[in-house]
Amino acid sequence: MKKNPVYVAFATQKGGAGKTTLTVLVASYLHYVKGCNVAVIDCDYPQHSIVGMRERDLVLATKDEHYKGMAYEQFTRLDKKAWPVIGSSPEEALADADYLVPQGNYDFIFFDLPGTVNNKGVLSTLLNMDYIIAPIAADRVVMESTLDYLIALRDQVKAVGKTHIKGTYLLWNMVDGREKSELYDVYEAVIRELEFTILQTFVPDSKRFRKEQNTGHKALFRSTLFPADKSLVKGSNMDALVDELLGILK
């Protein structure tokens, strides 16, 4: 009997907070490393960044002998295809997920949404998520924007009175190790006052998060076809983040 997949969204209204990159990294790590079955609904219309990334990845994987070999080895070892990604819109996201679910025994379906909670389609989709993960950074603009976003969502939940949301979590992203920890303590005190929960794992600020497939065949980190290279996972906290999420997303 097929199980119901867990619906998850990395969501924020602040551009550049890392929600799309985190969606790809977590989806690929779960699918290719942890053995989970994952799908992604890219409803961040009209840019569809994840769909575009998949298209770029496929071009290199079909034309470059190095990536052809990687893809063949991975498919042979895992006996599974790349996770599917569907280009959608906030209004059609749930219908597209309903269409996708019977086609595979998915554990998780991730949704990449536009950064507004005032759009009817975005709100409806968010209310049907099981879990929402909001990336935050120790920056006043990012922090205020994200907290306003989550407060608005919480107010909408109260107004509607019905939601599938089981949990909303904040995730420290792009953490600069040189910054004083006191700054984070101040922000976390504010977050606790607002009764939001912060994940224990943080994601450091690093250039590795921009390393995609390339003709130079350097170690890759962000890919829709392959997991992050083991040499780059060390120090990224991606393994710890996924383990923490697996303990929550049920």
CORMONOR-V245042 format. One record per residue. N is the residue number from 1. SS is DSSP state (h for helix, s for strand, l for the rest). PSI is psi in whole degrees, 0 to 359 (NA if undefined). D_LAST is the distance of its C-alpha to the last C-alpha in Angstrom with 2 decimals. Layout:
n->{N/N}
ss->{SS/SS}
psi->{PSI/PSI}
d_last->{D_LAST/D_LAST}
//
This chain:
n->{1/2/3/4/5/6/7/8/9/10/11/12/13/14/15/16/17/18/19/20/21/22/23/24/25/26/27/28/29/30/31/32/33/34/35/36/37/38/39/40/41/42/43/44/45/46/47/48/49/50/51/52/53/54/55/56/57/58/59/60/61/62/63/64/65/66/67/68/69/70/71/72/73/74/75/76/77/78/79/80/81/82/83/84/85/86/87/88/89/90/91/92/93/94/95/96/97/98/99/100/101/102/103/104/105/106/107/108/109/110/111/112/113/114/115/116/117/118/119/120/121/122/123/124/125/126/127/128/129/130/131/132/133/134/135/136/137/138/139/140/141/142/143/144/145/146/147/148/149/150/151/152/153/154/155/156/157/158/159/160/161/162/163/164/165/166/167/168/169/170/171/172/173/174/175/176/177/178/179/180/181/182/183/184/185/186/187/188/189/190/191/192/193/194/195/196/197/198/199/200/201/202/203/204/205/206/207/208/209/210/211/212/213/214/215/216/217/218/219/220/221/222/223/224/225/226/227/228/229/230/231/232/233/234/235/236/237/238/239/240/241/242/243/244/245/246/247/248/249/250}
ss->{l/l/l/l/l/s/s/s/s/s/l/l/l/l/l/l/l/l/h/h/h/h/h/h/h/h/h/h/h/h/h/h/h/l/l/l/l/s/s/s/s/s/s/l/l/l/l/l/h/h/h/h/h/h/h/h/h/h/h/h/h/h/h/l/h/h/h/h/h/h/h/h/h/h/h/h/h/h/l/l/l/l/l/s/s/s/s/l/l/l/l/l/h/h/h/h/h/h/h/h/h/l/l/l/l/l/l/s/s/s/s/s/s/l/l/l/l/l/l/h/h/h/h/h/h/h/h/l/l/l/s/s/s/s/s/s/l/l/l/h/h/h/h/h/h/h/h/h/h/h/h/h/h/h/h/h/h/h/h/h/l/l/l/l/l/l/s/s/s/s/s/s/l/l/s/l/l/l/l/l/h/h/h/h/h/h/h/h/h/h/h/h/h/l/l/l/s/s/l/l/l/l/l/s/l/l/h/h/h/h/l/l/l/l/l/l/l/l/l/l/l/l/l/l/l/l/l/l/l/h/h/h/h/l/l/l/l/h/h/h/h/h/h/h/h/h/l/l/l/l}
psi->{131/141/162/127/155/128/126/139/128/113/137/157/1/116/144/6/348/13/321/315/317/322/313/314/314/318/314/320/317/317/314/337/315/354/12/159/121/148/158/132/110/96/23/69/141/357/329/61/322/321/316/321/317/319/318/318/318/323/312/323/336/340/339/124/326/311/332/315/319/317/318/315/318/316/319/319/318/337/45/150/172/151/140/147/131/127/125/199/163/325/329/358/313/322/321/324/319/324/324/322/313/346/351/157/74/139/320/141/122/142/125/110/156/161/58/142/356/352/131/319/319/315/314/318/316/320/343/5/152/322/144/128/122/111/138/158/157/62/131/317/313/315/311/319/315/317/320/320/312/324/318/320/317/321/321/321/316/321/319/320/1/130/157/355/122/333/145/128/146/146/120/121/154/46/124/115/345/346/151/139/337/326/317/325/320/312/319/328/319/317/318/323/327/0/39/157/136/134/148/325/140/157/121/158/123/145/342/333/348/3/106/182/141/157/344/354/31/160/132/154/315/109/146/349/338/156/164/141/137/326/336/340/322/123/353/342/10/321/318/322/314/319/319/318/322/333/348/315/93/NA}
d_last->{17.15/14.98/11.32/10.23/9.07/6.76/9.73/10.47/13.98/16.02/18.53/21.87/25.35/27.17/28.21/28.10/25.16/23.38/20.58/21.78/22.37/18.98/17.40/19.64/19.29/15.51/15.47/18.36/17.17/13.92/16.06/19.26/18.52/15.15/15.67/12.74/13.95/13.97/16.05/17.40/19.09/21.86/23.03/24.89/28.12/30.83/30.32/27.35/27.16/24.53/26.53/29.58/28.10/27.23/30.81/32.29/30.29/31.46/35.05/35.19/33.31/35.87/38.98/38.57/39.23/37.17/33.96/34.93/35.03/31.67/30.07/31.87/30.95/27.25/27.22/29.25/27.07/23.61/24.87/22.66/23.63/22.67/19.63/21.01/21.67/23.06/25.39/24.87/25.51/23.63/25.30/24.42/20.95/19.08/21.85/21.62/17.89/18.85/21.60/19.54/16.73/19.28/20.74/18.03/15.09/12.75/9.29/9.47/12.28/13.68/16.34/19.36/21.09/24.55/25.05/26.00/24.44/27.74/27.54/26.69/24.76/22.66/21.97/21.03/18.57/17.01/16.75/14.72/12.07/8.56/9.17/12.67/14.00/17.76/19.99/22.95/26.20/28.94/31.09/32.29/32.08/28.56/27.38/29.17/28.07/24.35/24.60/26.71/24.13/21.31/23.83/24.94/21.45/21.00/24.45/23.67/20.67/23.14/25.76/23.78/22.22/19.33/16.12/12.58/11.64/9.15/10.27/13.11/14.01/17.30/17.99/21.52/22.81/26.30/27.14/30.82/31.47/34.98/34.03/34.52/31.52/33.14/32.30/28.56/29.09/30.82/28.11/25.35/27.52/27.69/23.94/23.48/26.24/24.37/21.33/18.95/16.69/17.51/15.53/17.57/18.10/20.76/22.06/25.85/28.40/29.73/31.66/29.57/26.96/29.71/30.60/30.17/31.91/35.63/38.94/39.62/36.75/35.62/32.26/29.58/26.44/25.25/25.15/23.40/24.90/24.56/22.46/24.06/27.06/26.57/29.58/28.00/24.51/26.29/26.58/24.19/21.18/19.11/18.09/17.16/15.25/13.08/12.59/11.68/9.14/7.54/7.52/5.94/3.80/0.00}
//
